[in-house]
């Protein structure tokens, strides 16, 4: 698990659902162009809707999340089958927003130990695996993969940093991590300051290039 500045996560990768479910806990390294085949986070309908609702005060009924949900209800292909399902989903987002606004953004391990969990889940796996999921691109950019509702709420509330779980790293980025693990003195100042490099550097490094 890493702690990253919320503002540094600017894009999202629409990973195929079957691919995501198959690799959910495998934590992989991938080559290719997946890290540049991304979209701006602000273009996601959930992000746009949560920002509209909580920052601009737009009613849920006038947001894209309601539009998408009703299209799914009419076609029978949506996650919401009825208007009641949609209302329950939106109520959950409201509760999440209120919880984060009141208590700050908490890591899953903190929420599991709390009696005031807005979205309590009973799962046997370690809570760290239920954090917002990101990938890291070839240049070290954080790319959102899963957890769009939580991330959108954190963004709307200007939460400065959030815990994340890294699912996939680009092969080029992993090569840089391996190089720095072998030779910490080769880290540039930007590399040394990156949250994903901190685990590769000696504790005495403290974000500086070791000579």
Buried (B, 14 or more C-beta within 10 A) or exposed (E): BBEBEBEEBEBBBEBEEEEBEEBBEEEEBBEEEBBBEBEEBEEBBBBBBBBBBBEEEBEBEEBBBBEBBBEBBEEEEBEBEEEEBBEEBBEEBBEBBEBBBEEEBBBBBBBBEEEEBBEEEEEEEEBEBBBBBBBBBBEBBBBBBBBBBBBBBBBBBEBEBBBBBBBBBBBBBBEBBEBBEEEBEEBEEEBBEBBBBBEBBEEEBEEEBBE
